[in-house]
Amino acid sequence: MITGTIVLEDISISFTAVGSAKGENREVLYTISDALSDKCETKTVEQEKFFKTLAIAVHNDGMPDYKKDYEDAESIQGLIRWIP
């Protein structure tokens, strides 16, 4: 299990990654809060997509797989966008 909180300017992302040791059914439960709008939402998504999205959010300057991973990252966005 991986648990953490990341703050990106006015957005806070708290997450817990859970799943079997064999890599099956790995999911991330995350809560994202926007301090400016006072909105908050919780989602459960595939772990692989979550960490691709997190990489894009942190390294939005053209990381190696940015173009390949963007579709997966876009697919897990909710009401509060956290990728460029």
PyMOL Python script that loads the backbone (N, CA, C, O; Angstrom):
from pymol import cmd

cmd.read_pdbstr("""\
ATOM      1  N   MET A   1       0.849  -1.169   0.000  1.00  0.00           N
ATOM      2  CA  MET A   1       0.000   0.000   0.000  1.00  0.00           C
ATOM      3  C   MET A   1       0.897   1.236   0.000  1.00  0.00           C
ATOM      4  O   MET A   1       1.896   1.298   0.717  1.00  0.00           O
ATOM      5  N   ILE A   2       0.518   2.220  -0.822  1.00  0.00           N
ATOM      6  CA  ILE A   2       1.206   3.498  -0.870  1.00  0.00           C
ATOM      7  C   ILE A   2       0.196   4.571  -0.504  1.00  0.00           C
ATOM      8  O   ILE A   2      -0.902   4.606  -1.060  1.00  0.00           O
ATOM      9  N   THR A   3       0.552   5.439   0.419  1.00  0.00           N
ATOM     10  CA  THR A   3      -0.324   6.515   0.852  1.00  0.00           C
ATOM     11  C   THR A   3       0.454   7.815   0.847  1.00  0.00           C
ATOM     12  O   THR A   3       1.630   7.847   1.207  1.00  0.00           O
ATOM     13  N   GLY A   4      -0.210   8.890   0.435  1.00  0.00           N
ATOM     14  CA  GLY A   4       0.489  10.163   0.436  1.00  0.00           C
ATOM     15  C   GLY A   4      -0.426  11.336   0.194  1.00  0.00           C
ATOM     16  O   GLY A   4      -1.602  11.181  -0.133  1.00  0.00           O
ATOM     17  N   THR A   5       0.141  12.514   0.361  1.00  0.00           N
ATOM     18  CA  THR A   5      -0.542  13.765   0.059  1.00  0.00           C
ATOM     19  C   THR A   5       0.424  14.644  -0.704  1.00  0.00           C
ATOM     20  O   THR A   5       1.579  14.809  -0.313  1.00  0.00           O
ATOM     21  N   ILE A   6      -0.057  15.198  -1.787  1.00  0.00           N
ATOM     22  CA  ILE A   6       0.746  16.082  -2.619  1.00  0.00           C
ATOM     23  C   ILE A   6      -0.013  17.388  -2.774  1.00  0.00           C
ATOM     24  O   ILE A   6      -1.217  17.397  -3.029  1.00  0.00           O
ATOM     25  N   VAL A   7       0.701  18.481  -2.618  1.00  0.00           N
ATOM     26  CA  VAL A   7       0.096  19.800  -2.784  1.00  0.00           C
ATOM     27  C   VAL A   7       0.705  20.452  -4.018  1.00  0.00           C
ATOM     28  O   VAL A   7       1.919  20.633  -4.107  1.00  0.00           O
ATOM     29  N   LEU A   8      -0.157  20.800  -4.969  1.00  0.00           N
ATOM     30  CA  LEU A   8       0.239  21.491  -6.196  1.00  0.00           C
ATOM     31  C   LEU A   8      -0.434  22.859  -6.181  1.00  0.00           C
ATOM     32  O   LEU A   8      -1.568  23.010  -6.636  1.00  0.00           O
ATOM     33  N   GLU A   9       0.274  23.846  -5.657  1.00  0.00           N
ATOM     34  CA  GLU A   9      -0.241  25.201  -5.507  1.00  0.00           C
ATOM     35  C   GLU A   9      -1.539  25.192  -4.705  1.00  0.00           C
ATOM     36  O   GLU A   9      -1.493  24.991  -3.491  1.00  0.00           O
ATOM     37  N   ASP A  10      -2.694  25.403  -5.335  1.00  0.00           N
ATOM     38  CA  ASP A  10      -3.965  25.480  -4.617  1.00  0.00           C
ATOM     39  C   ASP A  10      -4.734  24.168  -4.600  1.00  0.00           C
ATOM     40  O   ASP A  10      -5.860  24.123  -4.106  1.00  0.00           O
ATOM     41  N   ILE A  11      -4.146  23.095  -5.131  1.00  0.00           N
ATOM     42  CA  ILE A  11      -4.806  21.793  -5.177  1.00  0.00           C
ATOM     43  C   ILE A  11      -4.047  20.798  -4.295  1.00  0.00           C
ATOM     44  O   ILE A  11      -2.823  20.688  -4.366  1.00  0.00           O
ATOM     45  N   SER A  12      -4.796  20.086  -3.473  1.00  0.00           N
ATOM     46  CA  SER A  12      -4.228  19.062  -2.599  1.00  0.00           C
ATOM     47  C   SER A  12      -4.790  17.704  -3.019  1.00  0.00           C
ATOM     48  O   SER A  12      -5.998  17.551  -3.198  1.00  0.00           O
ATOM     49  N   ILE A  13      -3.900  16.722  -3.172  1.00  0.00           N
ATOM     50  CA  ILE A  13      -4.302  15.375  -3.580  1.00  0.00           C
ATOM     51  C   ILE A  13      -3.860  14.391  -2.505  1.00  0.00           C
ATOM     52  O   ILE A  13      -2.663  14.208  -2.283  1.00  0.00           O
ATOM     53  N   SER A  14      -4.816  13.762  -1.843  1.00  0.00           N
ATOM     54  CA  SER A  14      -4.521  12.727  -0.849  1.00  0.00           C
ATOM     55  C   SER A  14      -4.912  11.398  -1.475  1.00  0.00           C
ATOM     56  O   SER A  14      -6.013  11.259  -2.010  1.00  0.00           O
ATOM     57  N   PHE A  15      -4.007  10.414  -1.411  1.00  0.00           N
ATOM     58  CA  PHE A  15      -4.281   9.162  -2.110  1.00  0.00           C
ATOM     59  C   PHE A  15      -3.811   7.947  -1.323  1.00  0.00           C
ATOM     60  O   PHE A  15      -2.911   8.027  -0.487  1.00  0.00           O
ATOM     61  N   THR A  16      -4.452   6.818  -1.618  1.00  0.00           N
ATOM     62  CA  THR A  16      -4.059   5.518  -1.095  1.00  0.00           C
ATOM     63  C   THR A  16      -4.137   4.529  -2.240  1.00  0.00           C
ATOM     64  O   THR A  16      -5.194   4.342  -2.842  1.00  0.00           O
ATOM     65  N   ALA A  17      -3.013   3.896  -2.539  1.00  0.00           N
ATOM     66  CA  ALA A  17      -2.955   2.879  -3.584  1.00  0.00           C
ATOM     67  C   ALA A  17      -3.053   1.520  -2.913  1.00  0.00           C
ATOM     68  O   ALA A  17      -2.287   1.215  -1.999  1.00  0.00           O
ATOM     69  N   VAL A  18      -3.995   0.708  -3.366  1.00  0.00           N
ATOM     70  CA  VAL A  18      -4.201  -0.619  -2.786  1.00  0.00           C
ATOM     71  C   VAL A  18      -4.296  -1.644  -3.903  1.00  0.00           C
ATOM     72  O   VAL A  18      -4.597  -1.295  -5.044  1.00  0.00           O
ATOM     73  N   GLY A  19      -4.047  -2.885  -3.588  1.00  0.00           N
ATOM     74  CA  GLY A  19      -4.166  -3.961  -4.570  1.00  0.00           C
ATOM     75  C   GLY A  19      -3.414  -5.177  -4.102  1.00  0.00           C
ATOM     76  O   GLY A  19      -2.750  -5.164  -3.065  1.00  0.00           O
ATOM     77  N   SER A  20      -3.529  -6.225  -4.883  1.00  0.00           N
ATOM     78  CA  SER A  20      -2.876  -7.479  -4.521  1.00  0.00           C
ATOM     79  C   SER A  20      -1.381  -7.404  -4.795  1.00  0.00           C
ATOM     80  O   SER A  20      -0.924  -6.568  -5.574  1.00  0.00           O
ATOM     81  N   ALA A  21      -0.637  -8.272  -4.156  1.00  0.00           N
ATOM     82  CA  ALA A  21       0.813  -8.309  -4.340  1.00  0.00           C
ATOM     83  C   ALA A  21       1.184  -8.744  -5.753  1.00  0.00           C
ATOM     84  O   ALA A  21       2.277  -8.434  -6.228  1.00  0.00           O
ATOM     85  N   LYS A  22       0.297  -9.449  -6.422  1.00  0.00           N
ATOM     86  CA  LYS A  22       0.561  -9.933  -7.778  1.00  0.00           C
ATOM     87  C   LYS A  22       0.283  -8.865  -8.831  1.00  0.00           C
ATOM     88  O   LYS A  22       0.486  -9.104 -10.022  1.00  0.00           O
ATOM     89  N   GLY A  23      -0.173  -7.705  -8.410  1.00  0.00           N
ATOM     90  CA  GLY A  23      -0.434  -6.637  -9.361  1.00  0.00           C
ATOM     91  C   GLY A  23      -1.834  -6.631  -9.946  1.00  0.00           C
ATOM     92  O   GLY A  23      -2.133  -5.831 -10.833  1.00  0.00           O
ATOM     93  N   GLU A  24      -2.690  -7.513  -9.462  1.00  0.00           N
ATOM     94  CA  GLU A  24      -4.053  -7.562  -9.960  1.00  0.00           C
ATOM     95  C   GLU A  24      -4.941  -6.603  -9.178  1.00  0.00           C
ATOM     96  O   GLU A  24      -4.768  -6.420  -7.973  1.00  0.00           O
ATOM     97  N   ASN A  25      -5.880  -6.002  -9.869  1.00  0.00           N
ATOM     98  CA  ASN A  25      -6.866  -5.121  -9.240  1.00  0.00           C
ATOM     99  C   ASN A  25      -6.242  -3.977  -8.452  1.00  0.00           C
ATOM    100  O   ASN A  25      -6.755  -3.598  -7.399  1.00  0.00           O
ATOM    101  N   ARG A  26      -5.175  -3.441  -8.937  1.00  0.00           N
ATOM    102  CA  ARG A  26      -4.548  -2.314  -8.249  1.00  0.00           C
ATOM    103  C   ARG A  26      -5.336  -1.042  -8.558  1.00  0.00           C
ATOM    104  O   ARG A  26      -5.557  -0.689  -9.716  1.00  0.00           O
ATOM    105  N   GLU A  27      -5.746  -0.376  -7.502  1.00  0.00           N
ATOM    106  CA  GLU A  27      -6.522   0.851  -7.635  1.00  0.00           C
ATOM    107  C   GLU A  27      -5.981   1.912  -6.689  1.00  0.00           C
ATOM    108  O   GLU A  27      -5.263   1.620  -5.733  1.00  0.00           O
ATOM    109  N   VAL A  28      -6.348   3.149  -6.987  1.00  0.00           N
ATOM    110  CA  VAL A  28      -6.007   4.264  -6.113  1.00  0.00           C
ATOM    111  C   VAL A  28      -7.303   4.983  -5.758  1.00  0.00           C
ATOM    112  O   VAL A  28      -8.097   5.337  -6.630  1.00  0.00           O
ATOM    113  N   LEU A  29      -7.493   5.186  -4.482  1.00  0.00           N
ATOM    114  CA  LEU A  29      -8.584   6.018  -3.983  1.00  0.00           C
ATOM    115  C   LEU A  29      -7.962   7.373  -3.699  1.00  0.00           C
ATOM    116  O   LEU A  29      -7.039   7.474  -2.890  1.00  0.00           O
ATOM    117  N   TYR A  30      -8.454   8.416  -4.355  1.00  0.00           N
ATOM    118  CA  TYR A  30      -7.874   9.723  -4.092  1.00  0.00           C
ATOM    119  C   TYR A  30      -8.943  10.779  -3.873  1.00  0.00           C
ATOM    120  O   TYR A  30     -10.034  10.722  -4.439  1.00  0.00           O
ATOM    121  N   THR A  31      -8.594  11.741  -3.036  1.00  0.00           N
ATOM    122  CA  THR A  31      -9.441  12.893  -2.776  1.00  0.00           C
ATOM    123  C   THR A  31      -8.672  14.118  -3.198  1.00  0.00           C
ATOM    124  O   THR A  31      -7.533  14.328  -2.781  1.00  0.00           O
ATOM    125  N   ILE A  32      -9.292  14.918  -4.019  1.00  0.00           N
ATOM    126  CA  ILE A  32      -8.661  16.134  -4.500  1.00  0.00           C
ATOM    127  C   ILE A  32      -9.458  17.327  -3.997  1.00  0.00           C
ATOM    128  O   ILE A  32     -10.685  17.360  -4.095  1.00  0.00           O
ATOM    129  N   SER A  33      -8.742  18.303  -3.458  1.00  0.00           N
ATOM    130  CA  SER A  33      -9.372  19.498  -2.895  1.00  0.00           C
ATOM    131  C   SER A  33      -8.796  20.734  -3.561  1.00  0.00           C
ATOM    132  O   SER A  33      -7.581  20.865  -3.706  1.00  0.00           O
ATOM    133  N   ASP A  34      -9.671  21.635  -3.962  1.00  0.00           N
ATOM    134  CA  ASP A  34      -9.266  22.894  -4.575  1.00  0.00           C
ATOM    135  C   ASP A  34      -9.518  24.011  -3.570  1.00  0.00           C
ATOM    136  O   ASP A  34     -10.667  24.328  -3.265  1.00  0.00           O
ATOM    137  N   ALA A  35      -8.455  24.602  -3.059  1.00  0.00           N
ATOM    138  CA  ALA A  35      -8.569  25.632  -2.022  1.00  0.00           C
ATOM    139  C   ALA A  35      -9.236  26.903  -2.549  1.00  0.00           C
ATOM    140  O   ALA A  35      -9.898  27.608  -1.787  1.00  0.00           O
ATOM    141  N   LEU A  36      -9.075  27.201  -3.822  1.00  0.00           N
ATOM    142  CA  LEU A  36      -9.662  28.425  -4.374  1.00  0.00           C
ATOM    143  C   LEU A  36     -11.173  28.333  -4.531  1.00  0.00           C
ATOM    144  O   LEU A  36     -11.890  29.282  -4.217  1.00  0.00           O
ATOM    145  N   SER A  37     -11.657  27.198  -5.015  1.00  0.00           N
ATOM    146  CA  SER A  37     -13.099  27.050  -5.231  1.00  0.00           C
ATOM    147  C   SER A  37     -13.806  26.385  -4.056  1.00  0.00           C
ATOM    148  O   SER A  37     -15.035  26.353  -4.005  1.00  0.00           O
ATOM    149  N   ASP A  38     -13.034  25.858  -3.115  1.00  0.00           N
ATOM    150  CA  ASP A  38     -13.577  25.145  -1.959  1.00  0.00           C
ATOM    151  C   ASP A  38     -14.304  23.863  -2.365  1.00  0.00           C
ATOM    152  O   ASP A  38     -15.179  23.386  -1.643  1.00  0.00           O
ATOM    153  N   LYS A  39     -13.935  23.300  -3.536  1.00  0.00           N
ATOM    154  CA  LYS A  39     -14.538  22.056  -4.007  1.00  0.00           C
ATOM    155  C   LYS A  39     -13.652  20.885  -3.624  1.00  0.00           C
ATOM    156  O   LYS A  39     -12.443  21.024  -3.436  1.00  0.00           O
ATOM    157  N   CYS A  40     -14.295  19.716  -3.512  1.00  0.00           N
ATOM    158  CA  CYS A  40     -13.589  18.500  -3.135  1.00  0.00           C
ATOM    159  C   CYS A  40     -14.299  17.329  -3.809  1.00  0.00           C
ATOM    160  O   CYS A  40     -15.526  17.311  -3.907  1.00  0.00           O
ATOM    161  N   GLU A  41     -13.518  16.353  -4.271  1.00  0.00           N
ATOM    162  CA  GLU A  41     -14.130  15.146  -4.817  1.00  0.00           C
ATOM    163  C   GLU A  41     -13.228  13.952  -4.561  1.00  0.00           C
ATOM    164  O   GLU A  41     -12.013  14.089  -4.422  1.00  0.00           O
ATOM    165  N   THR A  42     -13.846  12.776  -4.501  1.00  0.00           N
ATOM    166  CA  THR A  42     -13.127  11.525  -4.266  1.00  0.00           C
ATOM    167  C   THR A  42     -13.420  10.577  -5.418  1.00  0.00           C
ATOM    168  O   THR A  42     -14.562  10.445  -5.858  1.00  0.00           O
ATOM    169  N   LYS A  43     -12.374   9.921  -5.898  1.00  0.00           N
ATOM    170  CA  LYS A  43     -12.510   8.985  -7.008  1.00  0.00           C
ATOM    171  C   LYS A  43     -11.676   7.744  -6.743  1.00  0.00           C
ATOM    172  O   LYS A  43     -10.694   7.792  -6.002  1.00  0.00           O
ATOM    173  N   THR A  44     -12.070   6.634  -7.353  1.00  0.00           N
ATOM    174  CA  THR A  44     -11.272   5.407  -7.374  1.00  0.00           C
ATOM    175  C   THR A  44     -10.938   5.134  -8.827  1.00  0.00           C
ATOM    176  O   THR A  44     -11.826   5.064  -9.677  1.00  0.00           O
ATOM    177  N   VAL A  45      -9.642   4.979  -9.109  1.00  0.00           N
ATOM    178  CA  VAL A  45      -9.180   4.807 -10.485  1.00  0.00           C
ATOM    179  C   VAL A  45      -8.100   3.728 -10.533  1.00  0.00           C
ATOM    180  O   VAL A  45      -7.590   3.302  -9.496  1.00  0.00           O
ATOM    181  N   GLU A  46      -7.757   3.292 -11.745  1.00  0.00           N
ATOM    182  CA  GLU A  46      -6.682   2.323 -11.919  1.00  0.00           C
ATOM    183  C   GLU A  46      -5.357   2.959 -11.484  1.00  0.00           C
ATOM    184  O   GLU A  46      -5.071   4.112 -11.804  1.00  0.00           O
ATOM    185  N   GLN A  47      -4.566   2.187 -10.754  1.00  0.00           N
ATOM    186  CA  GLN A  47      -3.311   2.697 -10.219  1.00  0.00           C
ATOM    187  C   GLN A  47      -2.376   3.206 -11.324  1.00  0.00           C
ATOM    188  O   GLN A  47      -1.763   4.263 -11.177  1.00  0.00           O
ATOM    189  N   GLU A  48      -2.268   2.470 -12.412  1.00  0.00           N
ATOM    190  CA  GLU A  48      -1.371   2.860 -13.503  1.00  0.00           C
ATOM    191  C   GLU A  48      -1.760   4.231 -14.068  1.00  0.00           C
ATOM    192  O   GLU A  48      -0.894   5.066 -14.330  1.00  0.00           O
ATOM    193  N   LYS A  49      -3.054   4.456 -14.253  1.00  0.00           N
ATOM    194  CA  LYS A  49      -3.513   5.743 -14.779  1.00  0.00           C
ATOM    195  C   LYS A  49      -3.259   6.867 -13.784  1.00  0.00           C
ATOM    196  O   LYS A  49      -2.884   7.972 -14.175  1.00  0.00           O
ATOM    197  N   PHE A  50      -3.460   6.589 -12.501  1.00  0.00           N
ATOM    198  CA  PHE A  50      -3.233   7.622 -11.489  1.00  0.00           C
ATOM    199  C   PHE A  50      -1.786   8.084 -11.499  1.00  0.00           C
ATOM    200  O   PHE A  50      -1.521   9.286 -11.500  1.00  0.00           O
ATOM    201  N   PHE A  51      -0.849   7.150 -11.508  1.00  0.00           N
ATOM    202  CA  PHE A  51       0.558   7.543 -11.433  1.00  0.00           C
ATOM    203  C   PHE A  51       1.053   8.168 -12.735  1.00  0.00           C
ATOM    204  O   PHE A  51       1.968   8.991 -12.707  1.00  0.00           O
ATOM    205  N   LYS A  52       0.471   7.800 -13.870  1.00  0.00           N
ATOM    206  CA  LYS A  52       0.776   8.516 -15.111  1.00  0.00           C
ATOM    207  C   LYS A  52       0.316   9.972 -15.001  1.00  0.00           C
ATOM    208  O   LYS A  52       1.027  10.895 -15.397  1.00  0.00           O
ATOM    209  N   THR A  53      -0.883  10.154 -14.458  1.00  0.00           N
ATOM    210  CA  THR A  53      -1.439  11.493 -14.303  1.00  0.00           C
ATOM    211  C   THR A  53      -0.603  12.311 -13.333  1.00  0.00           C
ATOM    212  O   THR A  53      -0.329  13.485 -13.580  1.00  0.00           O
ATOM    213  N   LEU A  54      -0.203  11.703 -12.245  1.00  0.00           N
ATOM    214  CA  LEU A  54       0.628  12.389 -11.263  1.00  0.00           C
ATOM    215  C   LEU A  54       1.957  12.819 -11.882  1.00  0.00           C
ATOM    216  O   LEU A  54       2.431  13.926 -11.627  1.00  0.00           O
ATOM    217  N   ALA A  55       2.554  11.956 -12.687  1.00  0.00           N
ATOM    218  CA  ALA A  55       3.811  12.300 -13.355  1.00  0.00           C
ATOM    219  C   ALA A  55       3.624  13.498 -14.276  1.00  0.00           C
ATOM    220  O   ALA A  55       4.481  14.381 -14.327  1.00  0.00           O
ATOM    221  N   ILE A  56       2.521  13.536 -14.998  1.00  0.00           N
ATOM    222  CA  ILE A  56       2.245  14.674 -15.881  1.00  0.00           C
ATOM    223  C   ILE A  56       2.030  15.942 -15.067  1.00  0.00           C
ATOM    224  O   ILE A  56       2.521  17.007 -15.442  1.00  0.00           O
ATOM    225  N   ALA A  57       1.303  15.841 -13.958  1.00  0.00           N
ATOM    226  CA  ALA A  57       1.031  17.020 -13.129  1.00  0.00           C
ATOM    227  C   ALA A  57       2.314  17.610 -12.544  1.00  0.00           C
ATOM    228  O   ALA A  57       2.448  18.828 -12.429  1.00  0.00           O
ATOM    229  N   VAL A  58       3.242  16.753 -12.182  1.00  0.00           N
ATOM    230  CA  VAL A  58       4.481  17.205 -11.548  1.00  0.00           C
ATOM    231  C   VAL A  58       5.522  17.618 -12.584  1.00  0.00           C
ATOM    232  O   VAL A  58       6.292  18.550 -12.351  1.00  0.00           O
ATOM    233  N   HIS A  59       5.550  16.935 -13.723  1.00  0.00           N
ATOM    234  CA  HIS A  59       6.566  17.184 -14.762  1.00  0.00           C
ATOM    235  C   HIS A  59       5.886  17.615 -16.051  1.00  0.00           C
ATOM    236  O   HIS A  59       5.992  16.922 -17.063  1.00  0.00           O
ATOM    237  N   ASN A  60       5.203  18.721 -16.034  1.00  0.00           N
ATOM    238  CA  ASN A  60       4.441  19.128 -17.220  1.00  0.00           C
ATOM    239  C   ASN A  60       5.311  19.804 -18.278  1.00  0.00           C
ATOM    240  O   ASN A  60       4.802  20.554 -19.110  1.00  0.00           O
ATOM    241  N   ASP A  61       6.596  19.547 -18.251  1.00  0.00           N
ATOM    242  CA  ASP A  61       7.508  20.186 -19.198  1.00  0.00           C
ATOM    243  C   ASP A  61       7.979  19.240 -20.293  1.00  0.00           C
ATOM    244  O   ASP A  61       9.079  19.405 -20.819  1.00  0.00           O
ATOM    245  N   GLY A  62       7.162  18.252 -20.643  1.00  0.00           N
ATOM    246  CA  GLY A  62       7.507  17.358 -21.741  1.00  0.00           C
ATOM    247  C   GLY A  62       8.279  16.133 -21.330  1.00  0.00           C
ATOM    248  O   GLY A  62       9.238  15.748 -21.998  1.00  0.00           O
ATOM    249  N   MET A  63       7.875  15.515 -20.240  1.00  0.00           N
ATOM    250  CA  MET A  63       8.534  14.282 -19.816  1.00  0.00           C
ATOM    251  C   MET A  63       8.493  13.240 -20.924  1.00  0.00           C
ATOM    252  O   MET A  63       7.717  13.394 -21.868  1.00  0.00           O
ATOM    253  N   PRO A  64       9.291  12.196 -20.846  1.00  0.00           N
ATOM    254  CA  PRO A  64       9.414  11.249 -21.962  1.00  0.00           C
ATOM    255  C   PRO A  64       8.104  10.655 -22.485  1.00  0.00           C
ATOM    256  O   PRO A  64       7.944  10.534 -23.699  1.00  0.00           O
ATOM    257  N   ASP A  65       7.171  10.282 -21.622  1.00  0.00           N
ATOM    258  CA  ASP A  65       5.945   9.624 -22.088  1.00  0.00           C
ATOM    259  C   ASP A  65       4.726  10.549 -22.041  1.00  0.00           C
ATOM    260  O   ASP A  65       3.590  10.075 -22.049  1.00  0.00           O
ATOM    261  N   TYR A  66       4.950  11.834 -21.993  1.00  0.00           N
ATOM    262  CA  TYR A  66       3.856  12.800 -21.855  1.00  0.00           C
ATOM    263  C   TYR A  66       2.757  12.579 -22.903  1.00  0.00           C
ATOM    264  O   TYR A  66       1.587  12.456 -22.541  1.00  0.00           O
ATOM    265  N   LYS A  67       3.105  12.529 -24.168  1.00  0.00           N
ATOM    266  CA  LYS A  67       2.087  12.390 -25.222  1.00  0.00           C
ATOM    267  C   LYS A  67       1.404  11.029 -25.173  1.00  0.00           C
ATOM    268  O   LYS A  67       0.196  10.937 -25.387  1.00  0.00           O
ATOM    269  N   LYS A  68       2.158   9.981 -24.897  1.00  0.00           N
ATOM    270  CA  LYS A  68       1.590   8.628 -24.835  1.00  0.00           C
ATOM    271  C   LYS A  68       0.654   8.480 -23.635  1.00  0.00           C
ATOM    272  O   LYS A  68      -0.375   7.811 -23.735  1.00  0.00           O
ATOM    273  N   ASP A  69       0.997   9.096 -22.504  1.00  0.00           N
ATOM    274  CA  ASP A  69       0.239   8.915 -21.264  1.00  0.00           C
ATOM    275  C   ASP A  69      -0.924   9.893 -21.097  1.00  0.00           C
ATOM    276  O   ASP A  69      -1.765   9.702 -20.219  1.00  0.00           O
ATOM    277  N   TYR A  70      -0.981  10.923 -21.916  1.00  0.00           N
ATOM    278  CA  TYR A  70      -1.967  11.989 -21.685  1.00  0.00           C
ATOM    279  C   TYR A  70      -3.410  11.487 -21.781  1.00  0.00           C
ATOM    280  O   TYR A  70      -4.258  11.931 -21.008  1.00  0.00           O
ATOM    281  N   GLU A  71      -3.706  10.579 -22.703  1.00  0.00           N
ATOM    282  CA  GLU A  71      -5.072  10.066 -22.836  1.00  0.00           C
ATOM    283  C   GLU A  71      -5.530   9.365 -21.564  1.00  0.00           C
ATOM    284  O   GLU A  71      -6.661   9.563 -21.122  1.00  0.00           O
ATOM    285  N   ASP A  72      -4.656   8.541 -20.966  1.00  0.00           N
ATOM    286  CA  ASP A  72      -4.993   7.888 -19.695  1.00  0.00           C
ATOM    287  C   ASP A  72      -5.185   8.926 -18.594  1.00  0.00           C
ATOM    288  O   ASP A  72      -6.106   8.814 -17.785  1.00  0.00           O
ATOM    289  N   ALA A  73      -4.323   9.927 -18.564  1.00  0.00           N
ATOM    290  CA  ALA A  73      -4.423  10.974 -17.534  1.00  0.00           C
ATOM    291  C   ALA A  73      -5.729  11.746 -17.679  1.00  0.00           C
ATOM    292  O   ALA A  73      -6.396  12.046 -16.689  1.00  0.00           O
ATOM    293  N   GLU A  74      -6.082  12.060 -18.898  1.00  0.00           N
ATOM    294  CA  GLU A  74      -7.319  12.794 -19.153  1.00  0.00           C
ATOM    295  C   GLU A  74      -8.534  11.970 -18.729  1.00  0.00           C
ATOM    296  O   GLU A  74      -9.530  12.530 -18.272  1.00  0.00           O
ATOM    297  N   SER A  75      -8.462  10.652 -18.876  1.00  0.00           N
ATOM    298  CA  SER A  75      -9.610   9.794 -18.586  1.00  0.00           C
ATOM    299  C   SER A  75      -9.981   9.738 -17.108  1.00  0.00           C
ATOM    300  O   SER A  75     -11.102   9.350 -16.779  1.00  0.00           O
ATOM    301  N   ILE A  76      -9.080  10.110 -16.213  1.00  0.00           N
ATOM    302  CA  ILE A  76      -9.414  10.050 -14.786  1.00  0.00           C
ATOM    303  C   ILE A  76      -9.694  11.427 -14.180  1.00  0.00           C
ATOM    304  O   ILE A  76      -9.888  11.547 -12.970  1.00  0.00           O
ATOM    305  N   GLN A  77      -9.713  12.455 -15.012  1.00  0.00           N
ATOM    306  CA  GLN A  77     -10.023  13.785 -14.500  1.00  0.00           C
ATOM    307  C   GLN A  77     -11.490  13.853 -14.097  1.00  0.00           C
ATOM    308  O   GLN A  77     -12.360  13.308 -14.776  1.00  0.00           O
ATOM    309  N   GLY A  78     -11.743  14.514 -13.011  1.00  0.00           N
ATOM    310  CA  GLY A  78     -13.113  14.715 -12.563  1.00  0.00           C
ATOM    311  C   GLY A  78     -13.501  16.170 -12.749  1.00  0.00           C
ATOM    312  O   GLY A  78     -13.114  16.806 -13.730  1.00  0.00           O
ATOM    313  N   LEU A  79     -14.259  16.687 -11.814  1.00  0.00           N
ATOM    314  CA  LEU A  79     -14.677  18.089 -11.881  1.00  0.00           C
ATOM    315  C   LEU A  79     -13.502  19.040 -11.634  1.00  0.00           C
ATOM    316  O   LEU A  79     -13.479  20.161 -12.142  1.00  0.00           O
ATOM    317  N   ILE A  80     -12.546  18.580 -10.858  1.00  0.00           N
ATOM    318  CA  ILE A  80     -11.368  19.400 -10.558  1.00  0.00           C
ATOM    319  C   ILE A  80     -10.200  18.882 -11.409  1.00  0.00           C
ATOM    320  O   ILE A  80      -9.704  17.777 -11.191  1.00  0.00           O
ATOM    321  N   ARG A  81      -9.776  19.685 -12.367  1.00  0.00           N
ATOM    322  CA  ARG A  81      -8.662  19.302 -13.241  1.00  0.00           C
ATOM    323  C   ARG A  81      -7.341  19.514 -12.505  1.00  0.00           C
ATOM    324  O   ARG A  81      -7.149  20.526 -11.829  1.00  0.00           O
ATOM    325  N   TRP A  82      -6.440  18.552 -12.645  1.00  0.00           N
ATOM    326  CA  TRP A  82      -5.139  18.704 -11.992  1.00  0.00           C
ATOM    327  C   TRP A  82      -3.968  18.393 -12.910  1.00  0.00           C
ATOM    328  O   TRP A  82      -2.850  18.160 -12.451  1.00  0.00           O
ATOM    329  N   ILE A  83      -4.235  18.392 -14.215  1.00  0.00           N
ATOM    330  CA  ILE A  83      -3.158  18.313 -15.199  1.00  0.00           C
ATOM    331  C   ILE A  83      -3.295  19.514 -16.141  1.00  0.00           C
ATOM    332  O   ILE A  83      -4.382  20.073 -16.293  1.00  0.00           O
ATOM    333  N   PRO A  84      -2.183  19.903 -16.770  1.00  0.00           N
ATOM    334  CA  PRO A  84      -2.268  21.048 -17.688  1.00  0.00           C
ATOM    335  C   PRO A  84      -3.030  20.708 -18.969  1.00  0.00           C
ATOM    336  O   PRO A  84      -3.187  21.563 -19.840  1.00  0.00           O
TER     337      PRO A  84
END
""", "prot")
cmd.dss("prot")
cmd.show_as("cartoon", "prot")
cmd.util.cbc("prot")
cmd.orient("prot")
